[in-house]
Amino acid sequence: MSGTEQTGGLRWGPATGVGSMPGGDAREAAKAVTGTFEDFPYLPELPGRGPGADMIGRTAGLLVEVYARVEPSGWRIGDRPGRDTRRARSWLGEDLDALEEFTQGYEGPLKIQAVGPWTLAAALELRNGEAALSDPGACRDLTGSLVEGLTGHLAEVRRRVPGAVPVLQLDEPSLTAVLRGQVRTASGYRTHRAVDRQIVGGALREVTAVSGGTAVVHSCAPDVPFALLRRAGAAGVSFDFGLLTERDEEQIGEAVEGGTKLFAGIVPGTEGPLSDPAGSVMGVRTLWRRLGLNPGTLAESLVLTPSCGLAGASPAYAHAAQAHCVRAARSLADNPE
């Protein structure tokens, strides 16, 4: 298996996917993912199946003693589990069955995705229709429920794939908006107050701790708070490489020097032509030179991925994009300069 020794002795693979795939066949998706990413497979998500297979519904189905149902405005917290919760759990069970089938004898990192506490709080509605983000107590309850649910989920993954080391990816596309007070209220006329960075970091630290040191936080939004995520216990940060700005570069350098794994999204998540693999990593090489980093650390520091989930792409493009990441990682390892 490719990779380099990292947190807890884990050897990270050179490339993996983000999470979502097109279509609705769990076996087909698991077969494609495990066949492409032999060193770093992941549990595919198939949101095209409908509510409960989407990222919010899927994670809501993992919560313990907190239940949600679909309303016209989105997912809303309710008093008891209903058909939406049952459907989410059923689909997750199908996905785990398929993953188990195609990972017989596998040993190594296996990525499992769930929505992080702040994107979940920004998306789930309370009974009054406002986001849970509006209520600090509700945020704390959600975080606690998520910790308990993910603890059980990761234990189930370890039981099904005994040789795997689960890598927990927390999807936090709304995190920057939460930090800046940009999440809109139900009326759309106001925004919720920005959440204090220490509170944000504390909740993230509770959830990343579930992984035992292998948590990755993913956001394909601009201005990913790299330093905050590292302080909150993230062993890796997953981001869209094309959205990096000069302001991000110092944080990137500090992350590399601190041993944080960078999951660099180098391939568009939407349909389009793919360049040659070496061309896809040219920007990464240029950044390394600009930061004065040792080119020999490129392959050690990076996991290459698509820039975001692939649910909106065609099956042919999704498969090609993921295979492209594997070839680009090979190019990086073979020719670091």
C-alpha positions as CSV (number, residue, x, y, z in Angstrom):
1,M,0.0,0.0,0.0
2,S,1.2,3.5,-0.8
3,G,1.4,6.3,1.6
4,T,3.5,7.5,4.5
5,E,3.4,6.9,8.2
6,Q,1.1,9.3,9.9
7,T,-1.0,9.7,13.0
8,G,-1.1,6.5,15.0
9,G,1.0,4.6,12.5
10,L,-1.7,4.9,9.8
11,R,-0.5,4.7,6.2
12,W,-2.6,7.1,4.2
13,G,-3.3,6.2,0.6
14,P,-2.3,8.6,-2.2
15,A,-5.8,9.3,-3.5
16,T,-9.4,8.9,-2.6
17,G,-12.9,10.3,-3.3
18,V,-14.9,12.9,-1.5
19,G,-18.1,11.0,-0.8
20,S,-21.0,11.3,-3.1
21,M,-21.5,9.4,-6.4
22,P,-24.2,9.5,-9.1
23,G,-26.8,6.7,-9.4
24,G,-28.6,4.6,-6.8
25,D,-27.0,1.1,-6.9
26,A,-25.0,0.6,-3.7
27,R,-23.2,-2.5,-5.0
28,E,-22.2,-0.8,-8.3
29,A,-20.9,2.2,-6.4
30,A,-18.9,0.2,-3.8
31,K,-17.4,-1.9,-6.6
32,A,-16.3,1.2,-8.5
33,V,-14.8,2.9,-5.5
34,T,-12.9,-0.1,-4.2
35,G,-11.7,-0.9,-7.6
36,T,-10.3,2.6,-8.2
37,F,-8.9,3.4,-4.8
38,E,-7.2,0.2,-3.8
39,D,-5.1,2.0,-1.2
40,F,-7.8,4.3,0.3
41,P,-11.4,3.3,-0.5
42,Y,-14.4,5.1,1.0
43,L,-18.1,4.5,1.8
44,P,-20.0,5.9,-1.2
45,E,-23.0,8.2,-0.7
46,L,-25.8,8.1,-3.3
47,P,-28.0,11.2,-2.7
48,G,-29.8,10.6,-6.0
49,R,-32.0,8.1,-4.2
50,G,-33.8,10.9,-2.4
51,P,-34.3,12.3,1.1
52,G,-32.4,10.2,3.6
53,A,-29.6,9.5,1.2
54,D,-28.6,13.2,1.1
55,M,-25.8,14.3,3.3
56,I,-28.0,15.9,6.0
57,G,-30.6,13.2,6.1
58,R,-27.9,10.5,6.1
59,T,-26.2,12.0,9.1
60,A,-29.5,12.8,10.8
61,G,-30.2,9.0,10.7
62,L,-27.0,8.4,12.7
63,L,-28.0,10.7,15.6
64,V,-28.9,9.1,18.9
65,E,-32.2,10.3,20.6
66,V,-32.5,13.1,18.1
67,Y,-34.8,12.5,15.1
68,A,-35.5,14.5,12.0
69,R,-38.1,14.4,9.3
70,V,-38.5,16.1,5.9
71,E,-40.6,19.2,5.7
72,P,-41.1,21.4,2.6
73,S,-38.4,23.7,3.9
74,G,-35.9,21.0,4.7
75,W,-35.0,18.6,7.6
76,R,-36.7,19.4,10.9
77,I,-36.1,17.9,14.3
78,G,-39.0,15.9,15.6
79,D,-40.1,13.9,18.7
80,R,-39.7,10.4,17.4
81,P,-38.2,8.4,14.5
82,G,-40.4,8.4,11.4
83,R,-40.3,7.0,7.9
84,D,-37.5,9.4,6.9
85,T,-35.3,8.2,9.7
86,R,-36.0,4.6,8.9
87,R,-35.3,5.2,5.2
88,A,-32.0,6.9,6.0
89,R,-30.9,4.0,8.2
90,S,-32.0,1.4,5.7
91,W,-30.0,3.0,2.9
92,L,-27.0,3.3,5.1
93,G,-27.3,-0.4,5.9
94,E,-27.4,-1.2,2.2
95,D,-24.3,0.8,1.6
96,L,-22.5,-0.9,4.4
97,D,-23.5,-4.3,3.1
98,A,-22.1,-3.5,-0.3
99,L,-18.9,-2.0,1.1
100,E,-18.4,-5.1,3.3
101,E,-18.8,-7.3,0.2
102,F,-16.1,-5.5,-1.8
103,T,-13.6,-5.1,1.1
104,Q,-13.1,-8.7,2.1
105,G,-9.5,-9.0,3.4
106,Y,-8.8,-5.3,3.0
107,E,-6.3,-3.8,5.4
108,G,-5.7,0.0,5.5
109,P,-7.5,3.3,5.7
110,L,-11.2,3.3,4.9
111,K,-12.9,6.7,4.8
112,I,-16.4,7.2,6.2
113,Q,-18.2,10.6,5.7
114,A,-20.7,12.4,8.0
115,V,-21.8,16.0,8.2
116,G,-20.0,17.9,10.9
117,P,-21.7,19.6,13.9
118,W,-21.8,23.1,12.5
119,T,-23.1,22.4,9.1
120,L,-25.6,20.1,10.7
121,A,-26.7,22.9,13.1
122,A,-27.0,25.3,10.2
123,A,-29.2,22.8,8.2
124,L,-31.5,21.1,10.7
125,E,-34.5,23.1,11.7
126,L,-36.0,23.4,15.2
127,R,-39.8,23.1,15.7
128,N,-40.1,26.8,15.2
129,G,-38.5,26.6,11.7
130,E,-35.3,28.3,12.7
131,A,-32.0,26.5,12.3
132,A,-30.6,24.7,15.4
133,L,-27.7,27.2,15.0
134,S,-30.0,29.8,16.6
135,D,-30.0,27.9,19.9
136,P,-26.7,27.2,21.8
137,G,-28.4,24.5,23.8
138,A,-29.6,22.8,20.7
139,C,-26.1,23.0,19.2
140,R,-24.7,21.3,22.3
141,D,-27.3,18.6,22.1
142,L,-26.7,17.9,18.4
143,T,-22.9,17.7,19.0
144,G,-23.4,15.2,21.8
145,S,-25.9,13.1,19.8
146,L,-23.5,13.1,16.8
147,V,-20.6,12.0,19.0
148,E,-22.7,9.0,20.2
149,G,-24.0,8.2,16.8
150,L,-20.6,8.3,15.1
151,T,-19.0,6.2,17.9
152,G,-21.5,3.4,17.1
153,H,-21.2,3.9,13.3
154,L,-17.4,3.6,13.4
155,A,-17.6,0.5,15.6
156,E,-20.0,-1.1,13.0
157,V,-17.5,-0.3,10.2
158,R,-14.7,-1.9,12.2
159,R,-16.8,-5.0,12.8
160,R,-17.7,-5.4,9.1
161,V,-14.1,-4.7,7.8
162,P,-11.8,-5.8,10.6
163,G,-8.6,-4.9,8.8
164,A,-9.7,-1.3,8.1
165,V,-8.6,1.8,10.0
166,P,-11.7,4.1,9.7
167,V,-10.9,7.6,8.7
168,L,-13.7,9.9,9.7
169,Q,-14.4,12.8,7.2
170,L,-16.6,15.5,8.7
171,D,-18.3,17.5,5.9
172,E,-18.4,21.2,6.9
173,P,-19.3,23.3,3.9
174,S,-21.2,25.8,6.1
175,L,-18.4,26.3,8.6
176,T,-17.0,29.5,7.2
177,A,-20.6,31.0,7.0
178,V,-21.2,30.0,10.7
179,L,-17.9,31.7,11.8
180,R,-18.8,34.9,9.9
181,G,-22.5,35.1,10.8
182,Q,-23.6,34.5,7.2
183,V,-26.2,31.7,7.7
184,R,-29.6,33.2,6.9
185,T,-32.6,33.0,9.2
186,A,-35.8,31.3,8.1
187,S,-37.3,34.6,6.9
188,G,-34.2,35.2,4.7
189,Y,-34.0,38.8,5.9
190,R,-31.5,38.4,8.6
191,T,-28.5,36.2,9.4
192,H,-27.7,34.2,12.6
193,R,-25.1,35.7,14.9
194,A,-21.6,34.5,14.3
195,V,-20.5,31.7,16.6
196,D,-17.4,32.3,18.7
197,R,-14.4,30.5,17.3
198,Q,-13.6,28.8,20.6
199,I,-17.1,27.3,20.8
200,V,-16.8,26.2,17.2
201,G,-13.4,24.6,17.8
202,G,-14.6,22.9,21.0
203,A,-17.5,21.2,19.3
204,L,-15.3,20.1,16.5
205,R,-12.8,18.7,18.9
206,E,-15.4,16.6,20.6
207,V,-16.4,15.1,17.3
208,T,-12.9,14.6,15.8
209,A,-11.9,12.8,19.0
210,V,-14.3,10.0,18.1
211,S,-11.9,8.9,15.3
212,G,-9.0,8.2,17.5
213,G,-6.7,10.7,15.7
214,T,-7.7,10.1,12.0
215,A,-10.4,12.7,11.5
216,V,-10.4,14.8,8.3
217,V,-12.6,17.9,7.9
218,H,-13.8,18.6,4.4
219,S,-15.1,21.9,2.9
220,C,-15.3,22.8,-0.8
221,A,-16.2,26.4,0.2
222,P,-13.7,29.3,0.0
223,D,-11.6,30.4,3.0
224,V,-11.3,27.1,4.8
225,P,-10.1,27.9,8.4
226,F,-7.1,25.5,8.3
227,A,-5.5,26.7,11.6
228,L,-8.8,26.4,13.5
229,L,-9.3,22.8,12.2
230,R,-5.8,21.8,13.1
231,R,-6.3,23.1,16.7
232,A,-9.6,21.2,16.8
233,G,-7.9,17.9,16.2
234,A,-8.2,17.4,12.5
235,A,-5.4,15.1,11.2
236,G,-6.3,16.2,7.7
237,V,-8.1,19.0,5.9
238,S,-9.9,18.4,2.6
239,F,-10.5,21.4,0.3
240,D,-10.9,22.6,-3.3
241,F,-7.4,23.4,-4.4
242,G,-8.7,25.8,-7.1
243,L,-10.2,28.0,-4.4
244,L,-7.0,28.7,-2.5
245,T,-5.9,32.3,-2.2
246,E,-2.7,34.0,-1.1
247,R,-4.2,34.4,2.3
248,D,-4.4,30.6,2.6
249,E,-0.9,29.9,1.6
250,E,0.7,30.6,5.0
251,Q,-1.8,28.3,6.7
252,I,-1.0,25.6,4.1
253,G,2.7,25.9,4.8
254,E,2.1,25.6,8.6
255,A,-0.1,22.6,8.1
256,V,2.4,20.8,6.0
257,E,5.2,21.5,8.5
258,G,2.9,20.5,11.4
259,G,2.2,17.1,9.8
260,T,-1.4,17.7,8.8
261,K,-2.5,15.7,5.8
262,L,-3.8,17.8,2.9
263,F,-6.6,16.3,0.9
264,A,-6.3,18.5,-2.2
265,G,-9.2,18.6,-4.6
266,I,-7.6,18.9,-8.0
267,V,-10.3,17.5,-10.4
268,P,-13.6,19.4,-11.0
269,G,-16.6,17.7,-9.4
270,T,-18.7,18.7,-12.4
271,E,-18.6,17.5,-16.0
272,G,-15.7,18.8,-18.1
273,P,-12.5,17.8,-19.9
274,L,-9.7,16.3,-17.8
275,S,-6.1,17.4,-18.4
276,D,-3.3,15.0,-18.3
277,P,-2.5,13.8,-14.8
278,A,0.9,15.6,-14.6
279,G,-0.9,18.9,-15.6
280,S,-3.4,18.4,-12.8
281,V,-0.7,18.7,-10.1
282,M,1.2,21.5,-11.7
283,G,-0.4,24.0,-9.4
284,V,0.5,21.9,-6.4
285,R,4.1,21.8,-7.4
286,T,4.1,25.6,-8.0
287,L,2.7,26.2,-4.6
288,W,5.3,24.0,-2.9
289,R,8.1,25.9,-4.6
290,R,6.6,29.3,-3.7
291,L,6.4,28.2,0.0
292,G,9.9,26.9,-0.1
293,L,8.8,23.4,0.9
294,N,10.8,20.3,0.1
295,P,9.4,18.8,-3.2
296,G,10.2,15.4,-1.7
297,T,7.4,15.9,0.8
298,L,4.7,16.4,-1.8
299,A,3.6,12.8,-2.1
300,E,3.9,12.4,1.7
301,S,1.8,15.4,2.5
302,L,-1.0,15.1,0.0
303,V,-4.0,12.9,-0.7
304,L,-5.5,13.8,-4.1
305,T,-9.2,13.9,-4.6
306,P,-11.9,15.5,-6.8
307,S,-12.7,19.0,-5.6
308,C,-16.1,18.0,-4.3
309,G,-18.7,15.3,-4.4
310,L,-19.6,13.7,-7.7
311,A,-23.3,13.2,-7.3
312,G,-24.1,15.8,-10.0
313,A,-21.9,14.2,-12.6
314,S,-22.5,11.4,-15.0
315,P,-21.4,7.9,-14.0
316,A,-18.8,7.9,-16.7
317,Y,-17.3,11.2,-15.6
318,A,-17.4,10.3,-11.9
319,H,-15.4,7.1,-12.6
320,A,-12.9,9.0,-14.9
321,A,-12.4,11.8,-12.4
322,Q,-11.6,9.3,-9.6
323,A,-9.2,7.3,-11.8
324,H,-7.6,10.6,-12.8
325,C,-6.8,11.3,-9.1
326,V,-5.0,8.0,-8.8
327,R,-2.9,8.6,-11.9
328,A,-2.1,12.2,-10.8
329,A,-0.9,10.9,-7.4
330,R,1.3,8.4,-9.2
331,S,2.8,11.1,-11.3
332,L,3.5,13.2,-8.1
333,A,5.2,10.2,-6.4
334,D,7.3,9.3,-9.5
335,N,8.4,12.9,-10.3
336,P,8.3,15.0,-7.1
337,E,10.5,17.8,-8.6
